[in-house]
């Protein structure tokens, strides 16, 4: 049964949620929200807004806005929801907005959509784990023999012929020596209970009872009443019910005077069958739980990740593209169901989703100086980037390739390359070295397959609710891994990129930008300064990279022409095909962008984005971190120092910072010019503003900010509110209550929904806490100091649950379960202190801007 609850609740969910996060008792007026959540129902408006600000549904006197109208649905309807609309009434005089939602009713409402032909598709997978040592040796020997036999011919082959020889022989050996298994691509949605005789009998009795109550139904039953009597007789025999007690068996037709008696008898049979069915359901549930417990105990030793996924009920969300919903010019929804129409629309979507295409551009005068080759960079630093690959480097790179990754268009995987003999893989090394010299790549390396996965919102047959995963040729990725390792090492050691970008290079992480931002907030509060931080919302960063502008960015830092040509060869003139349930689409030409799955893409993005970050850094605008450096401790000689931070970037996560609005707008003017030049799309109105005013002046409800040629209205984060940056929450006034509340909520959710409800053993529970909860707490509190009492209060519910699982008294000393010789349940306090000390030493020894800020 599916349920939709909607209407004017006259209560605000946000107030209920705030009380819940603060561990306060739910008031009587808010219990409706608690009940809906207990029934696992979904707030459609909240789910569709995702991370965006939820729009009000009611505007009262004095322009007072709130959300008091709701649509809540069960899980199945939520998953099939296509669209949600919150709009003002045009024809009715009311202070409430009209809420609408649209969902696909197939599988929920009978005969809503015409059923598509049921085709069970299968795919062959290779069982690498079951490959014996003998089979591995046979495979390698066979490939080595092929290489020796063809060694002379390879010298006269061109690049394409060498690649085809390597690919074909490797795939032949793989087909011959590795066991294959066919797996279904589509999930079986038929539950075991629906296949049982009890369930079928119950549905049959419901059918007869429904029909016999109506005149038309009686006429339909009469046509085959003999067959129905026989079926009911079989059901009575199955449940050991005497036939003589039932008039329905004796009647040779359906007499109108006995209808009520027959319905009563059918109700009796229904109750008998229902009781038996419930017993069977409980038995299946018990068997399922026992099987899950057994599987988790086994996974605790062999596959801990799968055990965590099982306990946390992490669902791998997939979509089946067997139909596509589009909107025509008249804003009418059209459902495409024909295979050729689906493939055509899928290609059109992924080919044009970026909204722009590659094209050469003239550099404006304002940016000419920034895009000119940098005089301070010595072009000789790149001399070894395209040197022939040594045997040690080649073998080391292959050994470090990950296992179990998806195959490319040729069906080759990393596992195949790792299984091949050293002699045979020398053919691939020969191909890569030739590419380094000629800058020409095999045709197969310009092809890719796209696998669409759902965004964290209802799929609703809309391609806009998907994002692509690009599956590239593994041999190409192996080559780019070598190039990336060489190039990134040079760029880092020589400090080639001057902007505050903290990704794409060796050992790069969120550690530096988070701590720099924390130092800025600490400084603003210590010296009572204004703080303006604008967190940008960037859309489709990789998909909109203009290859011609990327070429100019590469020349700017004097990347060798040969390497630039290889990169252009990779990303120009390439084609993709998309997986759908009706087959692969026809190849389409990729018009712009770099691939998400390409190893060098993060580094290329940093190079592409560096001109902006370098330019604003040179202008000496942004937030000024002032301080004093002690030159002579004995004579108390000090020097005033100032470090200016205009912005911090981690991949496409950009935050511009200043201590006044004028300088922030100056930064945004430069940034807007850069974004227009490089086809980077910024959702300006979705940007978040973290604002701090000195002397705790009251924050405005709305701030107008000039962003390039546009003026945008933004609502600053409230003084007690917080903003999420790289997974960590920040408050402008350095408050930490929200951090502690988030940790409490995290522990409470895991404790109540996983550890208490799930049938987990003591060892599994310990592992869940140590491997899942503690790392989350450590990451979220990396900039917050917790007291011993706070850590102890956070540990209390975990200790209590753990003792209950072991059937121990709650008064038993905590040291028993925390002893490393017994369960080794790690304490939050111990982990907190250890991480803080470690991070402090890393920070003060940092050689970059973070170390400079810390030491000064």
N, C-alpha and C positions, 0 to 999 in steps of 0.2 A: 504494500500500500504506500502510495506517495502522497505527501501532504504539502499544501501551500498555506502559510499563515500570513495574512497581510491586513494592514489597516492603520488607523491612528492609535498608537499605543499611549500617547500623551506622556511618554517617559523617554529619557535620553540614555541610549546604550553606553555612551562614552562615560557617563557618571557611574554607571554600574561597573564598567570595566576598570575605572580608576580605583573604586573601592575594592574590587577583587585583587588588583595588583598590590594594594596597600594592606592586604590580608584583613580587611574590615568585614564585619557581618553584612550580608546582603539584606537590604531593607525590604519590607513587604511589597512596596510598589515596584521593585526591580526583580522580583522573583520570576516574572514571566521570562526574562532574558536567561536566567539561570536554568529554567526548565527547558527552554529551547536549545541551549547548549548541551544539556544532559541528553537530549534526544538526538544529538549530533546533527542538528539542523544548521543551515548556513544563512547568514545575513547577505543577501544578494548585492545590495548597494556597497557594503563594506568589501566584499570579495572582488567586485568589479573595479572599485577604485584602486585596489591593490595598495601601492605606497602613496598614491595621490591623496590630496586633502579631500575629505568627504564633504559634499555639498549639502547645505541645509535643505529641509523639506517644508519648513514652516517659517513665515516671516510675520511677526506680530507687531504690536504697537511699538513705537520708537525704533522701528527697523530692527527689532530683536529677532535674531536668527537662531534656529535650532533644528535638530533632526529628531522628529518624533513619529514619523511615518515609516513603516518598514514592510519589506517583503522577505519572509523567511521560508526556505524550502528544505525538503529532505535532500540527501546527498545525490541521489540519482538525477533529480531534476536540476540541481546545481551544475552537475557535470555536463548536462545537455543544454545549459543556458547559452544563448547566442548573443543577446543584446540586453542592456539595461538603460533606461532613459529616466531622467529626473528633470521635468520641465514645468514651467509655470502654466497655469490654466489661462486660456485665451477667451473662452466663451462663458465661463462661470465665474461669478464674483466670490472668490474664496482666498483665504490667506495660506492655504495648503497647496503645495505642488502636486502634480500628478506623477505617480510612479508607474512605470511599465516595464515588463520584461518579456522576452521572447525565448522560447526553448524548443528544441527538437523533440517531438513526442514519440518518435519511434522507440519501441520497447517500453514506453510508459503508457501511451494511449494506443489502443488497438487500431490498426488500419490507418494510422496517421500518415504514413508515407508508403509508397509501393515498395515491397521487399525486393532487394537486389538478389541476383543469383548467388547461391551459397557455394563458394569455391574455396576449398581448404588448400592453401598454398603451403608448400614445404621448401625448406632450404637445406642444403648439405653443409654440415660443419665437420671440420677435421679434428679428431681427438688426439691432440698433441700430447696430452698428459698420459695417454695409454701407450705411447710409443716406447717400445723396449730398446735397450742399449744395442741389441743385435740389429734391429731394424734401422736404428740411427747410423750404425756403422755401414750397413749395406747401402743406405741412401748416399752417404758421403763417398763411398768407394765408387759407386756408379757415376756420380757427378765428376769425381776426379778423373775417372777413365774418359768421360766425355770431353773434359777439358784437355787432357793430354792428346787425345785423338784429333781434336780440332785446333790444337795450338798453332799449327802452321797456317790453316785456313783463316784464323782470326786476324792474322797480320794483314790480310788483303780485304777484310770486310770493312764497310763503312760503319759509322756510329749506329745507324738504325739496324743494320744487320747484326751487329754484336749484341745490341740490346734484345732483339727478338730471339737470338740464339740462347742467351742467358735466361730469359723469361720462359721460353718454351721448354727447355730442358729441365729447369727447376720445377715447373708445374707438372711435367710428366713424372718426374721422380716422386713428387709429393702425392700425386694420384695413385701411384703404384705402391708406395710403402706405408702411407699413413691411413689408418682406418677412418671411414666416413660414417656419419650418422645423419639421417633426415629428421629435421625438427619442424614442427608446425609454426608458421609465422603468426597465426592468429590465436588468441586465447580462446579456450573452451569456456563459454559463459554458463554452460549447463552444470548446475550444482548436483552433487551425488544424490541428494534427497529427492530431486525432481525425477530421477530415474527409478526410484523405488516403487514397488507395487502399492504400498500404503498411500503414497502421494497421488498416484494415478487413480486409485479407488476413491479417494476423497474428492478429487476434482470431478470424477464421474457422478458421484452422489450429489454434489453441488449443482451440476448441470441438470440432472433429472429433477431435482427439487425446484430449480428456477423455472424450468419449462412447464412443470405440472401445475404451477400456480396461475398460468395464463392460458387463455383460450387457444391462441395460435400455437403456443407451445404444446398443449395437449394434442392438437391436431397433428403436429409434427411427430410426437412420440407414438401416436396411435399407428402410424404407417409401419413402424417396426417394433411394436410393443412386445411381440414374441421374443425378439432379440434382446430387448432391454430387460425383460423378466429373467431371461437366462443369465444375463450378466449380473443382475442383482442377486440371483440365486447362488452364483459362484462366489460373490463377495460374502454372503452369509455363511457359506461353507468354510471360507478361508478364516473367518473370525469365530467359527464354532457356534454360530447362532442357529437355533432350531427354526426350520422353515414354517412350521405349523403356527408359529406365533405371529406371522406377518401376512396380512390380508393382501399386500401388494403382489405376492407370489401367486396367490390363488386367482386374482382377477385376470380374465382373458381380454378385458378391455378396460378403459378408464371411466368408471361410473362417476358422474358429477356429484352424486349424493355422498360418495366416500372420499372426496378430494381431501377433506381435512384429516381424515384418518390416515390416508396415504402419506400426507405431508408429515404427520406426527411420526409415522413409522420411519420415514426417511430421515427425520431428525435423530431418531434413536440410533439408526445405522451410522449416521454421520458422527455422533458422539463416540461410538465404539471405534470407528476407524481413526478418529482424531486422537483418541487416547493412545492407540497403538503407534500412530505416526509420531506423536510427541516422544514416546519412549525410544523410537528409532532415532529421532533427531538428537536426543541426549546421548545415545550410544555413539553416534557419529561424532558429536562434539568431543566426547571423552576420548575416542580413538585419535581424533585430530590433535587434541592437546597432548596426549601421550607421545604421539609421533613428533610433534613440534619440540617437546622437552628432550626426547631422544636425539633429535637432529641438532638442537642447540648444544647439548652436552658434547656431541661429536665435533661440532664446529668450534667449540671453545679451544680444542686442541689443534684443529686442522685449518679452520677458516673463520677467524674472529670477526672479520668484517661482515660476513654473511650472518653470523650470530647477532651482531648489533642491529643489522637491517631487520632481522626477524623480530627481535624484542621491541625495537622502535617502530615497527610496522611501516618501514620506509617503502613506499610503493614506487616502482620504476614506471613512471607515466609514459605511455606511448599513445600514438594516435593512428587511426586507420584512415588513410585518404581514399575512401571509396565513393565520396561525393564531396562537392565543394559548394559553399554558399557565396554568391556574389550579389552585388547591388547594381541595378541598371541605371540609366540616365534619369529615370523618373523616381529614383530612390525606392524601387521595388525589389524585394529579395527574390532571387532566382536560384533554385537548387539544381546544380549540374550533376547528372548521374551517368551519362554516357562516358565510357572510357576515353574516347578521343577528345571529348570536351574537357574532361578532368585534366588530362595530360597537358592540353593546350593552355588551360588557365594556370596550372601549376608552373609551367615554364614562364608564362607571362609575368606571374607574380615575382618569382625569384630573379628574373632577369631585370625587372624594372623597380624592385623594392627600394633601391638606393635613391632613385629619383634624379640621378645625374649620370653622366658618362665621362669617360676619359677624354680630355682635350688639352691641347697645349695652350698655355696662357702667357701673356706678357706680364712681367713683374712690375708692379707700380713703383713709382719713384720712392715712396715711403719705405719700400721693402728691398730695393736694389742693393743697398749696402749690406743688409743682413743675408741676402742670398748669394752674394759674391763669395768666391772661394776664400776661406779664412787664411790670412797670411801667417798667423801664429802656428798653423798646423803643418807639420813636415810630411809631405806625401810619401816619403820613404818608409814611414812607420808601417805601411800596408804591404811592404815587399813580400812578406811570407804568406799572405792571405790565400793566394792561388798557387802556392808551390805544390809540386807533386806530393801525393799522400805517402807517408812512410808506412812500412809494414806494422810498426808498433801502434801508430795512431789509428790505422785502419782496423786492426784487430781489437783494440781497446774500445773504439766507437761501436763496433758490432756487438761486442760482449755487453755493452751498457744499454743496448736497445731493450725496451720493455716487452714483456710477453703478453699474449692475449689481446692484442690490439686488433681492430677491424682491418679487413683487407682493402686494398685499393681496387680500381677498376679492372685490373688484370687478374684479380683473385689472389695475388701474392701478398704475404704478410711478413712482418718482422721475424716471426718464428721460422719461416722458410729460409730466410737469409742466414739466421743463426745456426740452422741445422746443416746448411751446405758446407762442404769442405773448404778449407783455406784456399786450395788450388783453384777451385771453381769460382770462389768469390773474388779471386784476382781478376777475373773477367770484368766484374762490376767495377773494381778499382780502376781498371784500364779505361772503362767508359767514363768514369767521373774525371779522371785526369785529362782525358781528351776534351771533355766539356770545359774544363778550366782553360784549355788552350784555345778552343774554337768558339766558345760561347754559344754553341748550338746544342739543344737538348732533344732527346727522342720524342716523337709525336705522342706516345702514351703518357709522357710526363706532363703534357698540357691538358690532360683529361682528368676529370674528377667526378665522383658521385656525391650527391647531396642527400642526407638523411634528415628529414624534418622532425624536430621534437617539440612538444608543447611548451608554451610559456606557463608560468604559474597562474593560469587563469583558465576558465572553461574553453574548450576547443571549439565547440559550436560549428564545425565544418568551415571555419573561416581561416584562411591561410595567414592572415595578419596575426593570428594568435599562435604562430609557430616561429621557431628560429632554426636556421640550418646548421647542421654539422657536416663539414666537408671532409670526405674520405679521399686522400691523395695517394699516389703511388708510393709505397714504402721505400723503394730505391731512391726516388727523388728526395724524400725526407731524410734519408741517410746522408746524401750529399749535402743538403742544406744544414744538417746538424754539424757537420765538419766545418762548413763555412761560418756558421753562427758562432761556434766555439772559438774559432780563430779571431773573427772580427770583434766580437763582444769583449774579448780579453784585451785587445789593443785599445778599443775605445775607452774601456775602464782605466787601464794603466796610464794612458796618455791624457786622460781627462778631456776627451774630445768634445763631449756634449756639455755645455755650460749652463743650461737651464736646470731648475730644480725639479728634475724628473727622476723618480725612484723605482723604476721598473725596467725590465728588458735586459739588464746586465747581470753578470755573475754575482751571486750572493745578495742581489737586490730583494728587498722585502718591504712590508708596510711598517717595519720597525722605525725607520728614520722619519717619514712624514708624520706619523702619529705623535712622536715625541717632540718634533719641532712645533707642531700645532699646540701641543700641551704646554711647551715652554712659552709660546706666544700668549696663551690664555693666562698662564700664571703671571707673566710679566704685566699684562694689562690690569690684572687685579691687584698686583703688588704696588704698581705705580698709579693706579686709578686712572687708566687711559681708556679712550674710546676704542672699540674694536668692531671692524666691519669685515665679515667673512661671507663670501658668496659662493655657495656650492652649486656648480653648474650641472645641468641635466643634458648629457650628450647622447645623441642617437646614432646608432649604426656606424660607429667609428671606423672599423676595418672596412666595412662595405662601401664607404665613400672616399677611400684613399685614391686620389688622382695620380696615376702612375707617372704622368709627365711632370707633375709637381714633386713627386717623390724623387724623380731623377735629378731635379734641381737641388733638392735637399741633400742628396748623396754627393753631388758635385761640390756643394757648399763646404763639406768637410773632407773633400779631396779623396773620396773613395775611388779606387782604380777603375778606369773605363771598362776593363774586361769584366770586373765584378758587376758593374752597373748594367752591362749588356746581358749578363746571365740573369740578373733580377728582372730586367725588362722582358727577357725571353720567357721567364716563368709566368709572368702576370699579364702579358699581352697575347692576344690570339688564342686564348684558352677556351675550353668548353666544359659545361657541366651537364649531368643528367640527374634527375630527381627520382628517388624511390617513391612509388605509390602502391596501393593495394591492387591496382590494375596494371602494374608493370612499370618498368623504367620509361621515363619520358624520352622523347627525341633529344639529341644534344642541342643545347642553345649556347650562343656566344656570350661570354661574361663581359659586360661593358665597362665595369669599373671595380676597384677594390682589391684588397689582398685577402688571402684565404685565412679563415679562423684556425684551421688545422695545420697551417704551415709553421714550422719551428722558428723561422726567422721573422715572422710577422710582428711579434712584440718589439723586437729591436728596430725593425723598419718604422714602426709607429713612433718610437721615441725619437728617431732621426727626423721623421716627418714633422713632429710637433715641436722640435727643439728651437727653430727660428723664433717662434712666439715667446717661449720661456726665456730665451737669451736676450731678446730685445727688451722685454719689460724689466729684466734684471739690470741691464745696463743703464736704464733710465733712472735708477735710484728712487723709485716710487714704490710704496707698499708699507707694510708695518715695520716700524723701526724698533729693534731690540737694543736698548741702550744699557750700558753698564760700565764698570771700571775694572781695569786690569792692573793688578799689583806688580810693578816692575822691581821694587826693592822693598822687601818686607821690613828691613831694619830701619830705613830712613822714611818709610811710609810714602814712597813715590808711586803714584798711580797715574794711569792713562785712561782717559775717556774713550770708550769704543762704541761703535754703532754698526749693527748688522741689519740690512734691510731685506725683508722677505716679501716679495710681491705676490707670490702664489706657490702652491705645491701641487704636484701632479703625480698620479700613479696610474699609468695607462690612460684610460679615458675618464678617470675620476680627477677632476680639476677643481681646485679651490683658490679663489683670488682673495687676498687679504690686505687690509690697510687700516690705518688708525683715523681716517677721515673719509667722508663720502666723495670729496672732490678727487682725491687720488684714486679711489676705487673706480670712479667713472672714467678716469684717464686710462687706467689699465683695461677697462672693458671696451673703450674705444679702439685701442690697439688690437685687442683680442677679436673684436667684431670684424675688423678689417682683415685679419689673418684668416678667420673662419670663412669669410666670403671668398677670399682668394683660393682657399684649399678645399672648398665644398664640404666643410665640416658643419653638421647640423646641430644647432643648440636650441633646445626647447626653453626659451628665455623665461616664459611665465612659470615654468615648473622649477625654476631655481629656488634654493632655500637660502634665507638670509639669517645668519647668526649675528646679532647686534648687542653690543654692550655699551652703555652710556656711563660716563664718569659721574661720580657722586651719586650713583644709583638713581639717576634721573629716570623718569617714567618713559617707557618705550612707546612709540607711536603704534597704533593698530595697523597702519598702512604707510608704507614708504615708497615714494616715487624715485626710481633710479634710472639714469640715462645709460642705456646699453647700446653703444654705437649710435645708429640713427633712430633707435626706438627708445621709448620711455615705458618702463614696465612698473606695474604696481605689485609690491610684494608685502606679505604679512610677516614681520620678523618673528623668530622663535621667541616665545614668552620667556620672561626672566627665570621662571622655574622649569622651563621646558628644555629640551635637548635636541641635538641634531646628530644623525648617524653618518659617520665618515669612515670608510674602510672597515665597517663592522663594529666600530667603537663609538659610544655615545659621548657627546661633549656638551657641557653647559657653559654659557658665556661668563657666568659669575662663579664658576668653579665649584658649584654645588655637586654633591655626589649621591644624594638620596635616590635619584633615579637609577643609578648604577646598582645600588644595593637591592632596590625593588626588582630590577630585571633578573638579578641572580636568584633572588628568592623565588620568583615566578618560574625560572628555569628549573630549579631544584624541585619545586612543588609539582611541576608538570611531569618531570621524569619519575619522581617518587610515586605520585598518584596514578599516573596513566601507564607506567611501565613496570616498576618494581613491585607495586602492591597488587595490581590486577593480573599481571602475567605470572605464569607458573615458571619462575626462574629459580635456579639453585643459588646457594650462598656464594659459590665461586663465580657464577655468572654475574651476580649482583655486584660483587666486588670489582669485577672487570669493567662493568658498565660505569661504575662510579669513577674508577681510576682512569679509564681510557676515553670516556665520553663527557662526563660532567666536569671533572677537574680541568681538562684543557679549555673547555668553554669558559669556565670561571677565570682561569688564568689569562685568557685573551681579553675578555671584557674588562678585567680589573687591572690590566697592565699599566694603566696610568692613575690608578686609585689605590690608596693605602688603606687597608682594612685593619681594625683593631683586633686584639685577641678575642674580645667578647663578641664582636660581629662575626668573626670566623666560627666561633663556637656555636653561636645561634644558627648559622647556616648549616652546620653539621648535624644539629639535633634531629631533624626528621629522617636523615639518612641512617644515623645510628639506631634510631628507634625501629625503623623498618627492618634493618639488618638483624637486630636482636630478635624481633618477632619471627623472622624467617628461620632463625636458629632455635626458636622456642626457648630463648633465654630470658631471664628476668630483666626488666628495664633498669634495675638498680645495680646490675653487674658492672664492674669497672670497665671503662672504655678501653683501657690498655690491652684487654684480652683480644678484642677484635682488631686493634690497631698494631699489635705486635707483628713485626716482619717475619717472625718464625711461624706464625699461625696464618691469619688472613691478610695481613698487610694492607688494611684499609687506610689509605693515606689521608692525613688530615689537611683540611683546607689551609690552616694556618702555616703548617710546615712548608707546603707547596708554595704558598704566597710569599713567604720570606725568602725561600730559595730562588724563586723567579725574580724577585725584586733585586736581590744582590747580584745575580747574574746579569740582568738587564742594565743595572747601574754600571758595572764594569765595562760592558759592551759600549755603553753610551759615552763614558768619559774617555775611552780609547778609540772612539770613532775618528777617522782621518778626514771626514768630509765636513759639511756645514753643521751637522748635528754636534760633532765634537767641538767645533769652533764656538758654537753658541753655549754649550755646556761649560767649557773651560773658561769662557770669558764672563 
